[in-house]
Amino acid sequence: SESKHYKMTPCPICNRPCNQYKLRRHMDLVHFKIRRFKCLYCEKAFGTNNNRKLHMKRHHGFVEETLT
């Protein structure tokens, strides 16, 4: 697992152990609610591109494979 290559650090907000590589992402998504990936069809935004793709496929009928 890639987490073995990084020092584990507790999140300063919730104490969840995260490796240093994923700590910033964890804090952005979970605590700061940063949503960088916006749906092309509505105003909804997502923390990950995969969640955006899933939303677009489910709610707008957009096929995931055609997204870049």
N, C-alpha and C positions, 0 to 999 in steps of 0.2 A: 504494500500500500504506500502511496506517495506521502502520507502523513508521517511515516517513520523517518523521512528525510528532513523534516522540519521540527524545530523545537516547539513543543506544545505550550501554548500560552492561554490562560483563562481570559475570557472576555471581560473587560472592565465593568460592563454593565450587568451581565447575567451570570458570570463565572463559568459559562460553557467552555470546555477546553477546545481550542482550535489551534491548528498549526498556524505559524506566522503568515504563511501564504494565503490562507483562507479567512483569517481574522477580519481583515478589512471588508471582504465580501459579506461575511456574516453580519457585521455591524451595519453595513449599508442596507442590506435586505431586511434584516429582522428589526433593528432598532431605529434606523433613520428612515426606513420606508422609501428608499430611493428606487424610482422606477424609470429606468433609462430606455426601455424598449416599448415604443408606442404602436398601438394597432394602426394599420393603414386605413381602416374603415370606420373607426369610431374613436372616441376620446380616451378609451381605456389604455392604461400603461402598466407595464410588468417589470418585475425585478430581473427576470431572465428571458433570454430570447426564446428558449424552449417553451416557457409559459405563454409568451406572445403567440408563437406558432400554434400551440394547442388551442388557444382562444379563437384565433382566426379560422382555424379549421372547423371548430365546433359551432361557432356563432355566425360565421360569414361564408362557410362552405369553401374556404380557400384551401387548396391542397398544399400540404407542408413541403413537398419536394420542390415546388416551384419558387420557394423563398430562398433568398441568399443571406 
